[in-house]
Amino acid sequence: MRSLLKKLFASSLFQNSIASGFWQLSNLLTPLILVPYLLNTLGEAQYGAFAFLQTLMEYGFLLTDYGFLLSATKRVAQETSLSRKAQLLLHVTFIKVVITLLLGLFIFIAFTYLHVKEYEPAAFISLFLVILSYSIFPMWYFQGIEKFKFISMLNALSKAVLVVFVLTTVKTANDLSYAVHAYAVSYAFMGIFGMSYAIYTLRPALHSLLNVKDWLDSKEVQGLLKEGLPFFTSALVPTLYTHLPTIVLKLFTNNLLVGLFSLSFKVIIIAKYALSAFVNVIYPRVCHKATQLAIKALNSYIRKVYTPLWISCLFGCIFIALLAPWIGSLIGVDSQNVEMFTKLLRILSPIPLIVATHVWFSLPLIAYGHNQVFSRAILSGGGLALVWQGICCLFWQQNPPMLTYAVSLGIVFTEIVIGVLFYIGYKRKYALMHAIKTS
């Protein structure tokens, strides 16, 4: 027994899981501290206005990621040459920065011509700096080389910077812009130090590459864009249908309902952190094993390492639904609004379990390169979500509470549809690969 435990603790998978868990723990503790504080300091209406800016941040993160958290991570995990990894760092960073600059131009034009009076100009400048800092942090590179300890420590430090800045600068309901400035400082800290360390690990290869006049290979850039596109579209649609309710509620209701929805969805996001912690660890390993194992053996490996997490997700979702009123009171929701918050949280509570179920089928699809099947499932589900959001606006525009419940329920239905499509695609590809092997 002692030897088994010693072997377990010494395994890189266990150590990476602990490090990734620490990463997600930092992401978990930060909203647990900041959400009640911001809610009580800014008020529910102003918190709704801040939540809208956070939604814009999420869209910015998605656009600059361009699917590289999956496609580039896979390339790094399967690449053995240090010079090739250095080329990937240069090209991916170049693409992400260009996308960020284009996005910054869009933010400037939108702010100039829409004359948004609810927010100060400095808030939009900090919003751009948040997205720029995020874009230069090579998370995909560190996942590919399995440097989870470093990114966990850096993430914890950046979250500590965020908490300190928010607690020391946001003091009244008029300090919404300071909250955005705090995010800018935090992400700048993480982006600069993360990129510096990546350059340090690749310095010999990068030095030789940068001495070459034409270090930027247009064909490589095109190839990376092509590889990332299915993952980008697959990530774009979920971000649209999970954050579109915030936009819809901002347009058709009020900041109070935006705040209540954002708070309930924030709890679900926190629950998903535990799931993504482990998935981030096993993803590069599954991609590597896919080059060595047949699909049946790979499935056995996934079942072995993933089943305990799925069971934990099941119990976690049950506890969220049962403890919804207590969670609302804990984070500081006004007593008059706890009932609505409870209903919203219970509607959204199955989402982590549904997403956890996706992994059984989506991970093998990605590992064996069936990106189009993965992408089609996401796009189909996302298309259904957009139709549902439109129907909700059409029928319940004059009934804000009902509109809020309906758009929340649409997220759950969409995740179920995507899971079914993953299963169908997986079964078809599994049957095909099995038939090829037996023949």
Disulfide bonds with the S-S distance in Angstrom:
none
